[in-house]
């Protein structure tokens, strides 16, 4: 049987690995998809920590809408040549070589700060529908506006412009 501690530890390791994979990608499209993976893992962690509303927002906005915006922006950019890509990757590796080591050190230090016997924050269990529609209406309105803004932004970006015929 998997304990919640082991599951959290596995999810955190997956989170770090996916985040590092997204940063080290040469291809921007793969990096955007890896960031969506990071958001999905964060969503799973939020569900495990009894924060279903935050998890739903993370999944819909970050893993959904933001990924679509990133993919749209990537499709509108200029591709680098293979030589430019290799040079950029070398520069990035020399600039950020210490990040994995720093993340491991911070993770180990934070794991020692958890003192056994200290009561954790009690999980608030509530009906998500009741909370969203009765108590958090402004948040829902903001969520809907953010999603609609993203959708309309993508529609505007990909709208075909009419070709103007030139008189010769």
C-alpha positions as CSV (number, residue, x, y, z in Angstrom):
1,X,0.0,0.0,0.0
2,X,1.3,3.4,-0.9
3,X,1.3,5.9,1.9
4,X,0.5,9.5,1.3
5,X,4.1,10.5,2.1
6,X,5.5,8.2,-0.5
7,X,3.0,9.4,-3.1
8,X,3.9,13.0,-2.3
9,X,7.6,12.2,-2.6
10,X,7.1,10.4,-5.9
11,X,5.0,13.3,-7.3
12,X,7.6,15.9,-6.1
13,X,10.4,13.9,-7.8
14,X,8.3,13.7,-11.0
15,X,7.6,17.4,-10.7
16,X,11.3,18.3,-10.5
17,X,12.2,15.9,-13.3
18,X,9.5,17.2,-15.6
19,X,10.4,20.8,-14.8
20,X,14.0,20.2,-15.6
21,X,13.1,18.4,-18.8
22,X,11.0,21.3,-19.9
23,X,13.8,23.8,-19.2
24,X,16.5,21.7,-21.0
25,X,14.4,21.0,-24.2
26,X,15.8,22.2,-27.5
27,X,12.4,22.2,-29.1
28,X,10.0,24.9,-27.8
29,X,6.9,22.8,-28.6
30,X,8.2,19.9,-26.4
31,X,9.1,22.4,-23.7
32,X,5.5,23.7,-23.7
33,X,4.1,20.2,-23.5
34,X,6.5,19.4,-20.7
35,X,5.2,22.5,-18.8
36,X,1.7,21.2,-19.3
37,X,3.0,18.0,-17.6
38,X,4.4,20.1,-14.7
39,X,0.9,21.7,-14.3
40,X,-0.7,18.3,-14.3
41,X,1.6,17.0,-11.6
42,X,1.0,20.2,-9.5
43,X,-2.7,19.5,-10.0
44,X,-2.3,16.0,-8.6
45,X,-0.4,17.4,-5.6
46,X,-3.1,20.0,-4.9
47,X,-5.8,17.2,-5.0
48,X,-3.7,15.2,-2.6
49,X,-3.4,18.2,-0.3
50,X,-7.2,18.5,-0.2
51,X,-7.3,21.7,-2.3
52,X,-9.7,20.6,-5.1
53,X,-10.6,24.2,-6.2
54,X,-7.0,25.2,-6.6
55,X,-6.4,22.0,-8.5
56,X,-9.3,22.5,-10.9
57,X,-8.1,26.1,-11.6
58,X,-4.5,24.9,-12.1
59,X,-5.6,22.2,-14.5
60,X,-7.9,24.4,-16.6
61,X,-5.8,27.5,-16.8
62,X,-2.2,26.3,-16.6
63,X,-2.4,22.9,-18.2
64,X,-5.1,23.9,-20.7
65,X,-5.2,27.6,-21.6
66,X,-1.6,28.5,-21.0
67,X,-0.4,25.5,-23.0
68,X,-2.6,26.6,-25.9
69,X,-1.3,30.1,-25.8
70,X,2.3,28.8,-25.7
71,X,1.7,26.5,-28.7
72,X,0.1,29.4,-30.6
73,X,3.0,31.7,-29.8
74,X,5.5,29.1,-30.8
75,X,3.8,28.5,-34.1
76,X,4.1,32.2,-34.9
77,X,7.9,32.4,-34.2
78,X,10.9,31.9,-36.4
79,X,12.7,28.6,-36.1
80,X,16.4,28.6,-35.3
81,X,18.9,26.8,-37.5
82,X,20.5,23.6,-36.1
83,X,23.8,25.5,-35.4
84,X,21.9,28.3,-33.5
85,X,20.0,25.7,-31.5
86,X,23.2,23.9,-30.5
87,X,24.9,27.2,-29.5
88,X,21.9,28.3,-27.5
89,X,21.7,24.9,-25.7
90,X,25.4,25.1,-24.8
91,X,25.0,28.6,-23.4
92,X,21.9,27.6,-21.4
93,X,23.7,24.5,-20.0
94,X,26.7,26.5,-18.9
95,X,24.5,29.2,-17.4
96,X,22.1,26.9,-15.4
97,X,24.3,23.9,-14.5
98,X,23.9,24.5,-10.8
99,X,20.1,24.4,-10.7
100,X,19.5,20.7,-10.3
101,X,22.1,20.6,-7.5
102,X,20.5,23.6,-5.8
103,X,17.0,22.1,-6.1
104,X,18.2,18.8,-4.5
105,X,19.9,20.7,-1.6
106,X,16.8,22.8,-1.0
107,X,14.6,19.7,-1.1
108,X,16.7,17.9,1.4
109,X,16.9,20.9,3.7
110,X,13.1,21.4,3.5
111,X,12.5,17.7,4.3
112,X,14.5,18.2,7.6
113,X,12.4,21.2,8.6
114,X,9.2,19.0,8.8
115,X,9.1,18.3,12.5
116,X,7.2,15.1,13.5
117,X,4.5,15.5,16.1
118,X,3.5,19.0,14.9
119,X,-0.1,19.0,13.9
120,X,-0.7,19.7,10.3
121,X,-3.2,22.1,8.9
122,X,-6.6,20.4,9.0
123,X,-8.0,19.6,5.6
124,X,-11.2,21.5,4.8
125,X,-13.7,19.2,3.3
126,X,-16.5,20.9,1.5
127,X,-18.7,20.3,-1.5
128,X,-16.8,21.9,-4.3
129,X,-20.0,22.8,-6.2
130,X,-21.4,24.6,-3.2
131,X,-18.3,26.5,-2.5
132,X,-17.7,27.5,-6.2
133,X,-21.2,28.6,-7.0
134,X,-22.4,30.0,-3.7
135,X,-19.3,31.4,-2.0
136,X,-16.7,32.1,-4.7
137,X,-18.8,33.6,-7.5
138,X,-16.3,36.4,-8.2
139,X,-13.5,33.9,-8.6
140,X,-15.6,31.9,-11.0
141,X,-16.3,35.1,-13.0
142,X,-12.6,35.9,-13.1
143,X,-11.9,32.3,-14.2
144,X,-14.4,32.5,-17.0
145,X,-13.1,35.9,-18.1
146,X,-9.5,34.6,-18.2
147,X,-10.5,31.6,-20.3
148,X,-12.6,33.7,-22.7
149,X,-9.7,36.2,-23.1
150,X,-7.4,33.4,-24.0
151,X,-9.9,31.9,-26.5
152,X,-10.6,35.3,-28.2
153,X,-6.8,36.1,-28.2
154,X,-6.1,32.8,-30.1
155,X,-9.0,33.5,-32.5
156,X,-7.5,36.9,-33.2
157,X,-4.0,35.5,-33.7
158,X,-5.1,32.8,-36.1
159,X,-7.7,34.7,-38.0
160,X,-6.9,34.8,-41.7
161,X,-6.4,38.2,-43.1
162,X,-8.1,38.9,-46.4
163,X,-5.7,39.2,-49.3
164,X,-5.7,42.6,-51.0
165,X,-5.4,42.4,-54.7
166,X,-2.9,44.9,-56.1
167,X,-3.6,46.7,-59.4
168,X,-0.7,46.3,-61.8
